[in-house]
């Protein structure tokens, strides 16, 4: 019986993926092998020795201590693309709000009505304060062309915009999702110079902290409208606010409000609504549960943010899953040890990611516990699992 501890409220569609004959799933589980989480802060959570994997029902993992997980041999999964459509739709909403000041116009009508004025008699005069440009035939800049960025790029094209995209780590899969009319640029300054609207879809890391800074803003087209539904930290507020005051940035729409931003004119701040749809929550929960199950039951790694992607059909009678440091001769050491004990290897897969590597070995026969112990005692081996 696997024990899965849940944090936050996980959509029922995801919880139903766990066979109750094989899994105990609740917020009260202890000595858990798996964790299902949304936005709960796990940075200081004391992981039990039994913990094998954490699956985040969402894309961002800044609430999970990745380095600590990797060192402890804990796989961390996310659900890229599961909430992409929900975020894409909110980006469209953000573009329109940044152009026509829809929130300000609604607020004005309500304020006038609250004073007792017959608003029907003043709307024609008052609407002039909220005039803004159409997005048709304007230029959209998309920073980050993953699951969300590619959808945003394609829908912007369909709405008659010219689209420039930037992603130094553009994958083959992402490139195939992009409409061929998207201008993918290697120099982000080209995007800055041409874009009337810029939307950001990158992860928040130490390398992307304050990605939109004073230098970036100075390189942008005057009057640009900036949309950030990624993470608050990718935009430097200290650089943004003076740019809003000066008119270099006409409007800033963000899903990550702070008191300071809320008090700043020309900022439209929302309470992290990007993935807040029932469809998105269900998609994320199902994907997170399936990733966790596949890892626990089969050792396969899909959509891990800290370990390499390794997936292999089951063969043989026993599977060894070995997480180890990515250093020379590790694979040779593993296979040499198995050969020494006369173990027949049916199938093998090995992949690496950064400092870590993962080896799956399917064996034609069951091995003694002593063989597993010898594998665990190999230098630079972090964790060994046996799946029968």
DRENVEXKOL-276568 format. One record per residue (C-alpha): residue number from 1; chain; x, y negated, z negated. Coordinates in Angstrom, 2 decimals. Layout:
<pts>
> i|ch|px|py|pz
> NUM|A|X|Y|Z
...
</pts>
This chain:
<pts>
> i|ch|px|py|pz
> 1|A|0.00|0.00|0.00
> 2|A|1.41|-3.35|1.09
> 3|A|0.71|-6.35|-1.15
> 4|A|0.03|-9.67|0.60
> 5|A|-0.14|-12.86|-1.45
> 6|A|-2.15|-15.70|0.08
> 7|A|-1.62|-19.41|-0.49
> 8|A|-4.27|-21.94|0.58
> 9|A|-7.50|-20.78|2.14
> 10|A|-6.79|-18.40|5.03
> 11|A|-9.55|-18.02|7.63
> 12|A|-11.54|-14.83|7.23
> 13|A|-10.77|-13.84|10.82
> 14|A|-7.11|-13.47|9.79
> 15|A|-7.76|-11.64|6.53
> 16|A|-9.91|-9.12|8.37
> 17|A|-6.85|-8.02|10.37
> 18|A|-5.56|-6.18|7.30
> 19|A|-6.80|-2.63|6.82
> 20|A|-7.93|-2.43|3.17
> 21|A|-6.66|1.15|3.06
> 22|A|-3.12|-0.15|3.70
> 23|A|-3.13|-3.67|2.29
> 24|A|-4.05|-5.46|-0.91
> 25|A|-4.59|-9.13|0.00
> 26|A|-5.34|-11.89|-2.50
> 27|A|-4.01|-14.99|-4.24
> 28|A|-3.34|-12.91|-7.36
> 29|A|-0.90|-10.39|-5.86
> 30|A|2.48|-10.02|-7.56
> 31|A|5.63|-8.25|-6.37
> 32|A|4.32|-8.98|-2.90
> 33|A|5.89|-7.71|0.34
> 34|A|4.27|-10.44|2.42
> 35|A|3.01|-14.00|2.07
> 36|A|0.35|-15.75|4.15
> 37|A|0.50|-19.54|3.81
> 38|A|-0.70|-22.72|5.46
> 39|A|0.59|-25.95|3.94
> 40|A|1.32|-24.90|0.34
> 41|A|4.77|-25.90|-0.87
> 42|A|6.99|-22.83|-1.25
> 43|A|10.26|-24.72|-1.51
> 44|A|10.66|-23.89|-5.19
> 45|A|8.61|-20.70|-5.28
> 46|A|10.54|-17.83|-6.94
> 47|A|10.53|-15.09|-4.32
> 48|A|10.30|-11.55|-5.71
> 49|A|12.88|-9.01|-4.57
> 50|A|10.08|-7.11|-2.85
> 51|A|9.28|-9.95|-0.45
> 52|A|9.99|-9.05|3.18
> 53|A|8.24|-11.75|5.19
> 54|A|6.34|-15.04|5.10
> 55|A|3.85|-15.90|7.84
> 56|A|2.84|-19.52|8.22
> 57|A|-0.58|-20.10|9.79
> 58|A|0.61|-23.14|11.72
> 59|A|3.61|-24.44|13.62
> 60|A|5.60|-26.49|11.10
> 61|A|7.62|-24.71|8.42
> 62|A|9.04|-27.63|6.43
> 63|A|7.17|-26.27|3.38
> 64|A|9.28|-23.08|3.44
> 65|A|12.97|-22.84|2.35
> 66|A|14.37|-21.28|5.51
> 67|A|17.99|-21.04|4.37
> 68|A|17.01|-19.32|1.14
> 69|A|14.77|-16.94|3.04
> 70|A|17.48|-16.02|5.54
> 71|A|20.03|-15.37|2.81
> 72|A|17.54|-13.10|1.04
> 73|A|16.61|-11.21|4.20
> 74|A|13.07|-12.64|4.37
> 75|A|11.62|-13.13|7.84
> 76|A|9.64|-16.34|8.35
> 77|A|7.00|-16.47|11.07
> 78|A|5.00|-19.36|12.53
> 79|A|2.15|-19.46|15.04
> 80|A|3.29|-21.61|17.98
> 81|A|0.52|-22.38|20.40
> 82|A|-2.34|-21.20|18.18
> 83|A|-3.38|-24.77|17.40
> 84|A|-2.11|-26.32|20.64
> 85|A|-5.50|-27.04|22.17
> 86|A|-6.77|-28.72|19.01
> 87|A|-3.74|-31.03|18.90
> 88|A|-3.98|-31.72|22.63
> 89|A|-7.55|-32.94|22.23
> 90|A|-6.56|-35.22|19.35
> 91|A|-3.75|-36.69|21.47
> 92|A|-6.34|-37.67|24.07
> 93|A|-8.40|-39.27|21.33
> 94|A|-5.30|-41.09|20.04
> 95|A|-4.52|-42.48|23.50
> 96|A|-8.01|-43.91|23.85
> 97|A|-8.00|-45.35|20.33
> 98|A|-4.63|-46.98|20.87
> 99|A|-5.87|-48.60|24.09
> 100|A|-9.32|-49.84|23.18
> 101|A|-9.05|-50.20|19.38
> 102|A|-12.13|-48.08|18.92
> 103|A|-11.63|-47.82|15.11
> 104|A|-11.37|-51.59|14.82
> 105|A|-14.47|-52.13|16.95
> 106|A|-16.54|-49.70|14.86
> 107|A|-15.30|-51.31|11.66
> 108|A|-16.23|-54.80|12.98
> 109|A|-19.79|-53.74|13.80
> 110|A|-20.27|-52.21|10.35
> 111|A|-18.83|-55.25|8.59
> 112|A|-21.12|-57.60|10.50
> 113|A|-24.17|-55.44|9.83
> 114|A|-23.34|-55.33|6.11
> 115|A|-23.68|-59.14|5.95
> 116|A|-27.24|-58.99|7.27
> 117|A|-26.43|-60.25|10.77
> 118|A|-28.45|-58.80|13.66
> 119|A|-25.46|-57.20|15.38
> 120|A|-27.32|-56.84|18.67
> 121|A|-27.13|-60.61|19.05
> 122|A|-23.36|-60.90|18.58
> 123|A|-21.81|-57.85|20.20
> 124|A|-21.28|-59.46|23.60
> 125|A|-19.28|-62.27|22.06
> 126|A|-17.42|-60.11|19.57
> 127|A|-16.33|-57.34|21.91
> 128|A|-13.64|-59.49|23.50
> 129|A|-11.40|-58.86|20.49
> 130|A|-11.24|-55.18|21.31
> 131|A|-10.53|-55.22|25.03
> 132|A|-7.80|-52.80|26.11
> 133|A|-6.39|-51.10|29.20
> 134|A|-7.57|-47.92|30.85
> 135|A|-5.19|-44.97|30.79
> 136|A|-5.82|-44.17|34.46
> 137|A|-2.66|-44.73|36.55
> 138|A|-0.60|-45.48|33.47
> 139|A|2.55|-43.54|32.57
> 140|A|2.67|-41.03|29.75
> 141|A|5.93|-39.91|28.13
> 142|A|5.89|-36.55|26.35
> 143|A|8.77|-35.75|24.00
> 144|A|8.86|-31.99|23.44
> 145|A|7.41|-29.70|26.09
> 146|A|6.47|-26.65|24.07
> 147|A|2.98|-25.21|23.68
> 148|A|1.39|-28.55|22.75
> 149|A|3.54|-30.83|24.90
> 150|A|2.91|-28.83|28.04
> 151|A|-0.87|-28.93|27.50
> 152|A|-0.75|-32.67|26.87
> 153|A|1.33|-33.21|30.00
> 154|A|-1.04|-31.25|32.20
> 155|A|-4.22|-32.88|30.89
> 156|A|-2.68|-36.34|31.26
> 157|A|-1.98|-35.54|34.91
> 158|A|-5.59|-34.45|35.34
> 159|A|-6.70|-37.83|33.97
> 160|A|-4.76|-39.65|36.66
> 161|A|-1.63|-40.52|34.72
> 162|A|1.98|-40.28|35.82
> 163|A|3.79|-38.02|33.34
> 164|A|7.42|-37.90|32.25
> 165|A|8.58|-35.15|29.92
> 166|A|11.76|-34.67|27.90
> 167|A|12.92|-31.49|26.17
> 168|A|16.61|-30.57|25.97
> 169|A|15.65|-27.04|24.89
> 170|A|12.97|-26.41|27.51
> 171|A|12.33|-22.66|27.70
> 172|A|11.49|-20.73|30.82
> 173|A|8.02|-19.95|29.47
> 174|A|7.35|-23.61|28.72
> 175|A|8.61|-24.68|32.14
> 176|A|6.24|-22.23|33.81
> 177|A|3.31|-23.73|31.89
> 178|A|4.05|-27.23|33.18
> 179|A|2.37|-28.63|36.25
> 180|A|4.97|-29.16|38.97
> 181|A|4.06|-32.85|39.15
> 182|A|5.43|-33.53|35.65
> 183|A|8.74|-35.41|35.91
> 184|A|11.08|-33.56|33.55
> 185|A|13.99|-35.88|32.77
> 186|A|17.36|-35.10|31.26
> 187|A|17.90|-38.63|29.97
> 188|A|15.28|-39.67|27.43
> 189|A|16.00|-43.32|28.16
> 190|A|14.38|-42.86|31.56
> 191|A|11.20|-41.81|29.79
> 192|A|11.49|-44.78|27.40
> 193|A|11.85|-47.25|30.28
> 194|A|8.78|-46.03|32.18
> 195|A|6.22|-44.84|29.63
> 196|A|3.20|-46.95|28.66
> 197|A|2.29|-44.25|26.14
> 198|A|4.68|-41.94|24.31
> 199|A|3.56|-38.87|22.38
> 200|A|5.92|-36.82|20.22
> 201|A|5.77|-33.03|19.86
> 202|A|8.98|-31.89|18.19
> 203|A|9.68|-30.12|14.91
> 204|A|10.93|-32.11|11.94
> 205|A|14.48|-31.09|11.03
> 206|A|17.57|-32.89|9.78
> 207|A|18.54|-33.35|13.43
> 208|A|15.18|-34.88|14.41
> 209|A|14.74|-37.04|11.31
> 210|A|14.13|-40.63|12.49
> 211|A|14.32|-39.45|16.10
> 212|A|12.34|-42.56|17.02
> 213|A|14.61|-45.20|15.52
> 214|A|15.45|-48.85|16.20
> 215|A|17.67|-47.96|19.16
> 216|A|15.01|-45.77|20.72
> 217|A|12.29|-48.39|20.25
> 218|A|14.50|-51.10|21.77
> 219|A|14.90|-48.88|24.85
> 220|A|11.14|-48.50|25.31
> 221|A|8.94|-50.43|27.69
> 222|A|7.62|-53.56|25.92
> 223|A|4.09|-53.03|24.67
> 224|A|4.37|-49.25|24.50
> 225|A|1.74|-47.30|22.56
> 226|A|3.26|-44.62|20.35
> 227|A|1.51|-41.41|19.17
> 228|A|2.95|-39.14|16.49
> 229|A|0.97|-36.02|15.65
> 230|A|4.16|-34.01|15.03
> 231|A|5.60|-34.98|11.63
> 232|A|5.92|-38.28|9.84
> 233|A|9.67|-38.11|9.43
> 234|A|10.45|-38.07|13.14
> 235|A|9.61|-41.80|13.29
> 236|A|11.61|-44.33|11.28
> 237|A|9.01|-46.57|9.64
> 238|A|11.67|-49.18|8.82
> 239|A|12.29|-49.60|12.55
> 240|A|8.69|-49.18|13.67
> 241|A|6.97|-51.78|11.51
> 242|A|9.07|-54.76|12.71
> 243|A|8.53|-53.53|16.29
> 244|A|4.76|-53.57|15.73
> 245|A|4.95|-57.08|14.25
> 246|A|7.00|-58.27|17.25
> 247|A|4.71|-56.63|19.84
> 248|A|7.42|-54.32|21.19
> 249|A|5.08|-51.51|20.11
> 250|A|1.41|-52.39|20.67
> 251|A|-0.09|-49.59|18.59
> 252|A|1.01|-46.61|16.54
> 253|A|-1.30|-43.64|16.00
> 254|A|-0.11|-41.14|13.42
> 255|A|-1.46|-38.06|11.72
> 256|A|0.82|-38.64|8.71
> 257|A|-0.31|-41.72|6.79
> 258|A|1.54|-43.53|4.05
> 259|A|0.30|-46.48|2.00
> 260|A|2.81|-48.67|3.77
> 261|A|1.65|-47.65|7.24
> 262|A|-2.04|-47.97|6.36
> 263|A|-1.40|-51.59|5.33
> 264|A|0.40|-52.39|8.60
> 265|A|-1.55|-54.03|11.44
> 266|A|-1.85|-52.07|14.70
> 267|A|-1.46|-48.72|12.92
> 268|A|-4.18|-46.10|13.25
> 269|A|-3.56|-43.51|10.55
> 270|A|-5.45|-40.24|10.24
> 271|A|-5.30|-37.52|7.53
> 272|A|-3.39|-34.80|9.42
> 273|A|-6.31|-33.78|11.63
> 274|A|-4.25|-32.22|14.43
> 275|A|-5.17|-28.60|13.79
> 276|A|-8.32|-29.22|11.77
> 277|A|-10.79|-27.31|13.88
> 278|A|-12.42|-23.98|13.00
> 279|A|-11.09|-22.51|16.25
> 280|A|-7.53|-23.55|15.46
> 281|A|-7.66|-22.27|11.88
> 282|A|-8.97|-18.91|13.07
> 283|A|-6.38|-18.66|15.85
> 284|A|-3.54|-19.47|13.46
> 285|A|-4.77|-17.04|10.80
> 286|A|-5.17|-14.16|13.25
> 287|A|-1.77|-14.77|14.83
> 288|A|-0.04|-15.08|11.44
> 289|A|-1.66|-11.89|10.17
> 290|A|-0.75|-9.93|13.29
> 291|A|2.88|-11.07|13.14
> 292|A|3.11|-10.06|9.49
> 293|A|1.50|-6.67|10.10
> 294|A|3.74|-5.87|13.07
> 295|A|6.84|-6.67|11.02
> 296|A|5.79|-4.71|7.95
> 297|A|4.50|-1.68|9.84
> 298|A|6.90|-1.58|12.81
> 299|A|9.80|-3.90|12.04
> 300|A|9.11|-6.00|15.15
> 301|A|9.97|-9.70|14.98
> 302|A|7.80|-12.09|17.00
> 303|A|7.81|-15.88|16.59
> 304|A|10.26|-15.96|13.71
> 305|A|11.84|-19.33|13.01
> 306|A|14.86|-17.95|11.15
> 307|A|15.54|-14.54|12.74
> 308|A|15.95|-13.32|16.33
> 309|A|13.02|-12.02|18.37
> 310|A|13.28|-8.23|18.52
> 311|A|10.48|-5.92|19.58
> 312|A|10.68|-2.25|20.52
> 313|A|8.15|0.50|21.14
> 314|A|8.28|3.25|18.53
> 315|A|10.14|6.44|19.39
> 316|A|11.70|9.22|17.35
> 317|A|10.59|10.09|13.82
> 318|A|12.21|7.35|11.76
> 319|A|13.06|3.67|12.31
> 320|A|15.86|1.76|10.60
> 321|A|15.59|-2.03|10.50
> 322|A|18.88|-3.66|9.59
> 323|A|19.27|-7.38|8.97
> 324|A|22.89|-8.49|8.89
> 325|A|25.28|-11.34|9.51
> 326|A|26.04|-12.15|13.12
> 327|A|29.71|-11.27|13.19
> 328|A|31.84|-9.09|15.49
> 329|A|31.82|-5.30|15.15
> 330|A|28.64|-5.06|13.06
> 331|A|26.80|-3.00|15.68
> 332|A|29.83|-0.74|16.09
> 333|A|30.02|-0.26|12.33
> 334|A|26.35|0.74|12.19
> 335|A|26.50|3.20|15.07
> 336|A|29.79|4.65|13.84
> 337|A|28.27|5.36|10.45
> 338|A|25.26|7.07|12.02
> 339|A|27.49|9.11|14.34
> 340|A|29.62|10.18|11.41
> 341|A|26.57|11.79|9.85
> 342|A|25.52|13.40|13.13
> 343|A|22.37|11.32|13.47
> 344|A|20.86|11.21|16.96
> 345|A|19.89|7.70|18.06
> 346|A|16.76|7.77|20.24
> 347|A|16.63|4.01|20.90
> 348|A|18.35|0.86|19.71
> 349|A|17.85|-2.89|20.01
> 350|A|20.05|-5.66|18.67
> 351|A|19.60|-9.42|18.87
> 352|A|21.13|-12.41|17.12
> 353|A|20.08|-15.93|16.21
> 354|A|22.58|-18.31|14.72
> 355|A|24.29|-16.75|11.72
> 356|A|21.98|-13.74|11.58
> 357|A|21.37|-10.60|13.62
> 358|A|18.80|-7.83|13.56
> 359|A|19.24|-4.23|14.65
> 360|A|16.45|-1.70|15.07
> 361|A|17.37|1.96|15.46
> 362|A|14.93|4.78|16.21
> 363|A|16.23|8.16|15.09
> 364|A|15.38|11.61|16.39
> 365|A|15.35|13.05|12.87
> 366|A|14.92|11.91|9.30
> 367|A|18.12|11.06|7.50
> 368|A|19.16|11.55|3.91
> 369|A|18.85|8.68|1.47
> 370|A|22.65|8.67|1.26
> 371|A|22.87|7.47|4.88
> 372|A|20.56|4.55|4.10
> 373|A|22.62|3.78|1.02
> 374|A|25.81|3.74|3.10
> 375|A|24.18|1.32|5.55
> 376|A|23.15|-0.98|2.71
> 377|A|26.70|-0.91|1.39
> 378|A|28.23|-1.98|4.71
> 379|A|29.88|-5.39|4.46
> 380|A|27.67|-8.24|5.72
> 381|A|24.48|-6.16|5.71
> 382|A|21.68|-8.15|4.04
> 383|A|18.74|-5.75|4.09
> 384|A|17.90|-2.28|5.33
> 385|A|14.36|-1.01|5.75
> 386|A|13.21|2.52|6.57
> 387|A|9.92|2.91|8.47
> 388|A|8.78|6.50|8.88
</pts>
